[in-house]
């Protein structure tokens, strides 16, 4: 008798366990995928560029939209569960900057390399957030042997307290970065004779 009751109990546990796992096996709602917005108005710059590349710190390689609750922890990085980037921040930034900077075509132009150190939404309180886009831009000669100039950047934009607000603010920060890069490249043009046309 005890054996039959035990068998039924084990069967019930197995049924409930499989029922619980079945919910996990069903395809749930896919996270929303975001990018940095549509095509941008291209601004002409005087330096011919062969390429515009962007690289990021390894913690920015994924597609998670990262944020920090600075009012709780200055070191903990989190990611939104229901929202993702369509690609890595570096990839999206490179595409956006190629569209925003209209350079003279040149197969032997200089290389513009963007190194992204930070790309995060920072909450100073539960209802107050800003995004931070920080790093370096480096202009390298056509042969890749000489550093022509380097510029550091750190841009913040006010953001809404959710993923959509962060995405919109990152789009504005990208536009602001494109403007700064265009101004910098124009100032650098006189010293960039090594960017062969």
N, C-alpha and C positions, 0 to 999 in steps of 0.2 A: 504494500500500500504506500509505504513511504517512497519507494522507488518510482511509482507512477506519478505521485504528486511532484516529486522532484523533476521528473521528465517534463511534465506540463509547465512547471515553473521555468525551466530552462528554455522550453519552446516559446513561452510568452516573452521572456527576456530577449531572445533572438529576434522575434517578430518586431518588438518595439525598437530594438537596436537597428534593425534593417530599415524600419519605417523612418527612423530619425536620419539615417544615412541617406535614404532616398531623397530627402529634401536637399541634401548637400549635393547629390549627383545631378539634380535637375539644373538646367541652365538658368541662371538667374539674370537679373538685369545687368547689362553691360555698363561699365563706367562710361560717362560722357567723355568724349575726346575733344581736346581743345588745341588750337594753334595760336599763332600771334596775329591773326587777322589776314585779310585779303591783300591784294597787290597794293604797293605803296607808290606814291608819286616819286619818281626818280629825280634826284638832284644831281646836276652835272658837277663833276670834280675834275681838277686839272691833272691829276696824277694817273697815268695809264696803269691799270692793274691787270695782271694775268689771272689772278685768283683772289678770292676772299674766302678765308678758312676760319673756322671757329672750333676751339677745343675747350673742354671743361674739366674741372676737378672730377675725380672718379665718382664722388658721391652724387654728381649731377648727370651720370651716364644714363640713368633710367628714364622712364616716362612719368614717374610720380610727380604730382604738383606738390612741392614741399612747402611746409610752413613751420614756424616756430612760435610757441606761446611764451614770449619773452617774460611776461609777468609771472610765469611759473618756473621756467628754466631757461638759462641763457645758452645752454649747450644741446638741448634735445631737439632733433629734427623729426618732424612727422610728415605724413603724406595723406592727402584726401583719399578716402576709400571709394568715392563714387565719381571721381573726376581724374582724368589722366591727360598728359600731353600727347599729341599725335606722334611725336618723335622726341628725341632728347633735346633739352634746351639749346645745346650748341648747334645741332643740326637746324633747328627752327630759326635760330638767330642768324646763321650763315645765309639761309635762303632769304630771310627778310632783308638783310643788309645788301645782298646782291641785287635785290629789286629796288632798294632805296638809293643806291649810289651808282650814278651813271658815269662810267669812266670811259675814256677813249679806248677803243679796241686795240689790243696789242698782244701778240702771242709771246712777246718777251718783256712784258711789263713787270712791275714789282708785285710782290705778294703782300697782301694785308692779312695778318694773322691776329685773331682775337682769342685771348685766353680768358675764359670766364671763371672767376674765383667764387662768385656767389650769385645765386638766382633763387631767391626765397621770399616768401611772404612772412612778415614779422608782425605778430600781434602784441601791442603794448598793453592792451586790455581786451576783454572778450568782444568788444564792439569797435575797436580801433586797430587798423592794420595799415602797413605800408609794404610795398615790395622793394627789394634791394637787388640791383643788377650791378655787379662790380667786377673789375678785371683790368686787363691791359690790351692795348692795340699796338702791334709792332709792324712797321713797314720795312720789308727786306728787299734788297736789290734783285734784279732779274735773275742773276746767277745764284742767288741764295747764299752769298758769301758775306755780305755787309749789312749790318743793321743801319738803316738810314735814320729812323726816328722811332720813339716809343712814347705812348701816352697812357697814363693811368686814368681810369674812370670809375666813378661810384655814383650811381643814380638811384634816387628813391622817388616813388610815386605813391600817393595816397590810394588805398585800396578798400573796397568793401570787405565786410567781415566773413567772406565765404570764397569758394573756389572761383566762381564767376567774377567776383570783384577783383580777385588776384589776377586772373587772366587778362581782364581789361586793363589793369594797371601795368602788367608786363608788356602789353602791346604799346601803351603810351611810353614806357621806359625805352622800348626798342626804337621807337620813332625819335625820342630824345637822343639816344646814342647815335643813330644815323646822322642826325644834325651835327652833333659834336665831331663825329668822324669826318664829315664833309668839310667842316670849318678847318679842322686840323690838317686834312690832306691838302686843302687849298693853301694853307700857310706853309706846308712842307714842300709844295710843288717847286719852288725856286731852288730848293736844296736836293731835289730828287732827280738830278740829271742821269743817275744810274738806272732809272726806269726807262729803258729804251723804248722808243716808239716805232 
